[in-house]
Amino acid sequence: MPRKPKFDGGTKNRMLEVATKMFFEKSYEGTSVRDIVKEVGCEVGLFYYYYKTKDDLFMDVMEHFLSLIKLIFMH
């Protein structure tokens, strides 16, 4: 079976990138784990390798977003 392509920064970073976009476009409630993994191009099991729940991913998204805002206002 051929391997799935890797993304720059790894699959977890790609998952974070896709989830951020989807949460802002479709809302947290309007985005499912299956929506995210479909866009990333991986299996649902890989999501659960990185995150226990969608809430855990959302917290990661928010931490990343707030760190970017902090960088902007620190300069």
N, C-alpha and C positions, 0 to 999 in steps of 0.2 A: 504494500500500500504506500503510495507516495506521501511524503510529509507535507504538511501545510506550510505555506510561506511564512517566514518570520517578518515582523515589522520592526522598523527602527525603534530602538528603545525597548523592544520585547513586547510580548502579548499583553502583559499586565498594563504597560503604559498605553498601548493601543486601546485596551478596554477602558481605561480611565479617560482617554481622549474622546472615544465614542460616547461613553456614558455622559460626560459633561455636555457634549453637543445635544444629545437626546433629552437630557433632563431640562435643558434650557428651552428646547424647541417643543417638546411634547409634555413636559412636566414630569415630576417624579412618579406620580400615580399613573400617568399615561405611558410610561416606559416599563417594559418588562425585562427580566433577565434574558429571556429568549430573543427579544428585539435587539438587545446589546450584542449577544454572542453571534446572532445572525449577521449583523453589520460588521463585526470583527472578523468573522469567518472561522470561528472555532466552535468547539462542542460545549454544551452546558456544563459538563463535568470539569472543564478547565476553569470556568468561572468559579466553581466551588473549590477549586484548588487554591485560588487566590483570595476569595472572599467567602465568609460563612453565609452572609445574607446580602440582599440589595441595600439594606441600611448601611452595612459596612462599606460598600462601594460608595454610597452617597456621602458618607463621612470623609472618605478619601478624596472625593471630588471637591467637597467644600474646603478641606484643608489645603488642597492644591490651589483652588481659586483664591482663598484668603491670602496665601503666601504670595501669589502674583500681585494682588492689590497692595500688600505690604511693601513689596519691592517698588511698585510705582510711587507710592507716597514717601518712601524713604529717600528717593533721589531728588 
